[in-house]
Amino acid sequence: MKKIYYIFYKDFSSELRMRFAINALIMFVIVAVSTILFSLGSENAPQNVYAGMFWVVVFFSAMSGLSRTFVSEEERGTSLILSLIANPISIFLGKFLFNLVLIFFINSIITMLYMFLFQEFLIKNWMSFLLAFLLGNFGIAASSTIIAAIISKANVKGTLYPVLAFPVLLPLILMLIEITKSAMEGNPINDVEAEFLVLVSYDVIMITASILVFDIIWRD
């Protein structure tokens, strides 16, 4: 646990000094939400459109800010030192914890912006939405962490991340859109029970598989 905390603290303190991921995420969110706002204008779009746009912004914000989790270690030449001081599971969990905190922070900002700027983005079933928000952030953080580890070993890092992330995160995003749309309509949580089961299964499978294969990826 100490090694996991130290790796998380290292990334967290480094991000506070450099602010690369936070600045990239905040700028992307501001540009994306402003573009949607000006594009819609005074038109009232259906609720499912707002639900889809919300998670699309979340998806692309993760693409712009979480891809450098392991790339920065390779660029600074600190990956070998990291391998010597911690085992692969501790490294993955430390990086995963950092990405989880970062994605929770930025997605909370996105949620507040949407609720403030779009009157049609009205959540009627908060329990359903918050549970989807929690499970969705776990899935996005786990997927982004293992994909970042994979692309850190590649020669072409910039274009490879969204190519790998899109098919992996697409099922998660589709389930989150359906649950968010149901929460905006005020439907009971039982109506999206199947979607929640998919989310839980996705998170468990992704975290377990990432831990199992990370040792091979990291030492390759």
SEKE-832390 format. One line per field, with one value per residue (C-alpha): x, y, z; residue in one letter; residue number from 1; chain. Coordinates in steps of 0.05 Angstrom, whole numbers, plus 32768, in hexadecimal, padded with zeros to 4 digits. Layout:
<pts>
x = X, ... $
y = Y, ... $
z = Z, ... $
type = A, ... $
seq = NUM, ... $
mol = A, ... $
</pts>
This chain:
<pts>
x = 8000, 8039, 8056, 8012, 800B, 8052, 8045, 8003, 8023, 805D, 802D, 7FFF, 8038, 8056, 8012, 800B, 804F, 8047, 7FFB, 7FFF, 7FC4, 7F98, 7FA4, 7F97, 7F58, 7F3B, 7F4A, 7F2A, 7EEC, 7EE3, 7EEB, 7EBE, 7E86, 7E89, 7E85, 7E48, 7E28, 7E31, 7E1E, 7DDB, 7DCC, 7D83, 7D6D, 7D54, 7D73, 7D56, 7D6E, 7D92, 7DBC, 7DD3, 7DE3, 7E0C, 7E31, 7E41, 7E65, 7E85, 7EA6, 7EBB, 7ED8, 7F02, 7F19, 7F34, 7F57, 7F79, 7F90, 7F9B, 7FC7, 8008, 8004, 803D, 8056, 8074, 809C, 80BA, 80C9, 80ED, 8110, 80F4, 80D0, 810D, 8114, 80CA, 80D1, 8109, 80E6, 80A0, 807F, 8052, 8010, 8024, 8037, 7FF5, 7FCB, 7FF0, 7FE7, 7F9E, 7F90, 7FAE, 7F84, 7F47, 7F4F, 7F5D, 7F21, 7EF2, 7F0A, 7F01, 7EBF, 7EA3, 7EB5, 7E94, 7E54, 7E50, 7E5B, 7E25, 7DF3, 7E03, 7E04, 7DCF, 7D8B, 7D74, 7DAB, 7D7F, 7D8B, 7D4B, 7D67, 7DA7, 7DB4, 7DB6, 7DE2, 7E14, 7E1C, 7E28, 7E59, 7E7F, 7E83, 7E91, 7ECC, 7EEA, 7EE4, 7F01, 7F3C, 7F4B, 7F47, 7F6F, 7FA6, 7FB3, 7FAE, 7FE0, 800F, 8009, 8016, 8051, 8078, 8065, 808A, 804C, 802A, 7FFD, 7FD0, 7FD0, 7FAC, 7F67, 7F6B, 7F71, 7F44, 7F07, 7EF4, 7F05, 7EDC, 7EA3, 7E78, 7E82, 7E6E, 7E30, 7E18, 7E26, 7DFE, 7DC2, 7DC4, 7DCC, 7D92, 7D68, 7D7D, 7D6A, 7D25, 7D1C, 7D15, 7D22, 7D66, 7D46, 7D39, 7D84, 7D98, 7DB6, 7DE1, 7DFA, 7E0D, 7E35, 7E58, 7E6B, 7E83, 7EAB, 7ECE, 7EDE, 7EF7, 7F20, 7F42, 7F50, 7F6A, 7F95, 7FB7, 7FC3, 7FE2, 8005, 8043, 804E, 8042, 806E, 80AA, 80A7 $
y = 8000, 8030, 8026, 8032, 8072, 808A, 807F, 80A4, 80DC, 80E1, 80EA, 8118, 8146, 8146, 8159, 8192, 81AD, 81A3, 81A4, 8184, 8155, 8185, 81BF, 8193, 8177, 81BA, 81DB, 81A1, 81A2, 81ED, 81EA, 81AC, 81C5, 820B, 81ED, 81C4, 8201, 822F, 81F8, 81EA, 8233, 823B, 81F8, 81C3, 8180, 813E, 8125, 80EA, 811B, 813E, 80FC, 80E6, 8128, 8126, 80E3, 80F3, 8130, 8102, 80D0, 8101, 8126, 80E3, 80DA, 811E, 811A, 80D2, 80BA, 80D3, 80A8, 807B, 80A2, 80D6, 80A0, 8089, 80D0, 80E1, 809E, 808E, 804D, 8022, 8042, 8039, 7FEF, 7FE7, 8007, 7FE9, 7FAA, 7FAE, 7FA9, 7FE4, 800D, 7FFF, 800C, 804D, 8066, 804E, 8074, 80B4, 80AD, 809F, 80DE, 8107, 80EC, 80F6, 813E, 8150, 812B, 814F, 8191, 8178, 8165, 81A9, 81CE, 81A5, 81B1, 81FC, 8208, 81D7, 81DD, 819E, 8175, 8168, 812A, 8110, 80CF, 80E2, 809D, 807E, 80B5, 80B6, 806B, 806D, 80A7, 807E, 803E, 8064, 8089, 8048, 8028, 8063, 8068, 801E, 801B, 805B, 8043, 8001, 8020, 8056, 801F, 7FFD, 803B, 8050, 8017, 802B, 8059, 8080, 8093, 80CD, 80AB, 8066, 8079, 808D, 8052, 8021, 8046, 804D, 8004, 7FF5, 802E, 802D, 7FF9, 801F, 8062, 8044, 8027, 8069, 808F, 8061, 8067, 80B3, 80B9, 808F, 80B9, 80F9, 80DB, 80C9, 807F, 8050, 802E, 7FEB, 8000, 8001, 7FC6, 7FA2, 7FDF, 7FE3, 7F99, 7FA6, 7FE1, 7FB8, 7F7E, 7FAD, 7FCD, 7F8A, 7F6A, 7FA7, 7FB0, 7F66, 7F5D, 7F9C, 7F83, 7F3E, 7F58, 7F96, 7F6F, 7F57, 7F9C, 7FC1, 7F92, 7F89 $
z = 8000, 800E, 7FC9, 7FA9, 7FD2, 7FC0, 7F75, 7F7A, 7FA2, 7F70, 7F35, 7F5D, 7F74, 7F2D, 7F10, 7F42, 7F2B, 7EE0, 7EDA, 7E95, 7E9B, 7EC3, 7E93, 7E56, 7E75, 7E8B, 7E47, 7E22, 7E4E, 7E46, 7DFA, 7DF2, 7E1F, 7E00, 7DBA, 7DCC, 7DED, 7DB1, 7D80, 7DA2, 7DAE, 7DC3, 7DA7, 7DD7, 7DC7, 7DE1, 7E24, 7E05, 7DDC, 7E1B, 7E3C, 7E00, 7DFB, 7E45, 7E42, 7DFF, 7E21, 7E5A, 7E2A, 7E03, 7E41, 7E5A, 7E17, 7E1D, 7E65, 7E7B, 7E42, 7E61, 7EA0, 7E8A, 7E4E, 7E7C, 7EA0, 7E5D, 7E47, 7E88, 7E8B, 7ED0, 7EBD, 7ECE, 7F13, 7F1E, 7F0D, 7F40, 7F7B, 7F73, 7F59, 7F1B, 7F42, 7F6F, 7F32, 7F0E, 7F4C, 7F5B, 7F14, 7F14, 7F55, 7F38, 7EF8, 7F22, 7F4B, 7F0C, 7EE6, 7F21, 7F27, 7EDE, 7ED6, 7F12, 7EEF, 7EAF, 7ED5, 7EF7, 7EB5, 7E93, 7ECA, 7ECB, 7E80, 7E67, 7E88, 7E63, 7E86, 7EC3, 7EED, 7F0C, 7F29, 7F4C, 7F69, 7F24, 7F08, 7F41, 7F41, 7EF6, 7F00, 7F34, 7F0C, 7ECB, 7EE9, 7F03, 7EBE, 7E9A, 7ECA, 7EC6, 7E7A, 7E71, 7EA1, 7E7E, 7E38, 7E4D, 7E64, 7E20, 7DF6, 7E21, 7E01, 7DBA, 7D8A, 7D74, 7DB5, 7DA4, 7D70, 7D8F, 7DD0, 7DB2, 7D81, 7DBA, 7DEB, 7DBE, 7DB6, 7DFE, 7E1B, 7DEA, 7E0F, 7E50, 7E31, 7E11, 7E53, 7E77, 7E42, 7E4C, 7E98, 7E95, 7E65, 7E94, 7ED0, 7EAB, 7E9D, 7EE6, 7EDB, 7F15, 7F1B, 7F0D, 7EC5, 7EB7, 7EE2, 7EA6, 7E95, 7EDC, 7EDA, 7E9B, 7EBD, 7EFA, 7ECE, 7EA3, 7EDF, 7EFF, 7EBE, 7EAA, 7EEE, 7EF5, 7EAE, 7EB4, 7EF4, 7ED4, 7E93, 7EAE, 7EC4, 7E7D, 7E5F, 7E91, 7E8D, 7E42 $
type = M, K, K, I, Y, Y, I, F, Y, K, D, F, S, S, E, L, R, M, R, F, A, I, N, A, L, I, M, F, V, I, V, A, V, S, T, I, L, F, S, L, G, S, E, N, A, P, Q, N, V, Y, A, G, M, F, W, V, V, V, F, F, S, A, M, S, G, L, S, R, T, F, V, S, E, E, E, R, G, T, S, L, I, L, S, L, I, A, N, P, I, S, I, F, L, G, K, F, L, F, N, L, V, L, I, F, F, I, N, S, I, I, T, M, L, Y, M, F, L, F, Q, E, F, L, I, K, N, W, M, S, F, L, L, A, F, L, L, G, N, F, G, I, A, A, S, S, T, I, I, A, A, I, I, S, K, A, N, V, K, G, T, L, Y, P, V, L, A, F, P, V, L, L, P, L, I, L, M, L, I, E, I, T, K, S, A, M, E, G, N, P, I, N, D, V, E, A, E, F, L, V, L, V, S, Y, D, V, I, M, I, T, A, S, I, L, V, F, D, I, I, W, R, D $
seq = 1, 2, 3, 4, 5, 6, 7, 8, 9, 10, 11, 12, 13, 14, 15, 16, 17, 18, 19, 20, 21, 22, 23, 24, 25, 26, 27, 28, 29, 30, 31, 32, 33, 34, 35, 36, 37, 38, 39, 40, 41, 42, 43, 44, 45, 46, 47, 48, 49, 50, 51, 52, 53, 54, 55, 56, 57, 58, 59, 60, 61, 62, 63, 64, 65, 66, 67, 68, 69, 70, 71, 72, 73, 74, 75, 76, 77, 78, 79, 80, 81, 82, 83, 84, 85, 86, 87, 88, 89, 90, 91, 92, 93, 94, 95, 96, 97, 98, 99, 100, 101, 102, 103, 104, 105, 106, 107, 108, 109, 110, 111, 112, 113, 114, 115, 116, 117, 118, 119, 120, 121, 122, 123, 124, 125, 126, 127, 128, 129, 130, 131, 132, 133, 134, 135, 136, 137, 138, 139, 140, 141, 142, 143, 144, 145, 146, 147, 148, 149, 150, 151, 152, 153, 154, 155, 156, 157, 158, 159, 160, 161, 162, 163, 164, 165, 166, 167, 168, 169, 170, 171, 172, 173, 174, 175, 176, 177, 178, 179, 180, 181, 182, 183, 184, 185, 186, 187, 188, 189, 190, 191, 192, 193, 194, 195, 196, 197, 198, 199, 200, 201, 202, 203, 204, 205, 206, 207, 208, 209, 210, 211, 212, 213, 214, 215, 216, 217, 218, 219, 220 $
mol = A, A, A, A, A, A, A, A, A, A, A, A, A, A, A, A, A, A, A, A, A, A, A, A, A, A, A, A, A, A, A, A, A, A, A, A, A, A, A, A, A, A, A, A, A, A, A, A, A, A, A, A, A, A, A, A, A, A, A, A, A, A, A, A, A, A, A, A, A, A, A, A, A, A, A, A, A, A, A, A, A, A, A, A, A, A, A, A, A, A, A, A, A, A, A, A, A, A, A, A, A, A, A, A, A, A, A, A, A, A, A, A, A, A, A, A, A, A, A, A, A, A, A, A, A, A, A, A, A, A, A, A, A, A, A, A, A, A, A, A, A, A, A, A, A, A, A, A, A, A, A, A, A, A, A, A, A, A, A, A, A, A, A, A, A, A, A, A, A, A, A, A, A, A, A, A, A, A, A, A, A, A, A, A, A, A, A, A, A, A, A, A, A, A, A, A, A, A, A, A, A, A, A, A, A, A, A, A, A, A, A, A, A, A, A, A, A, A, A, A $
</pts>
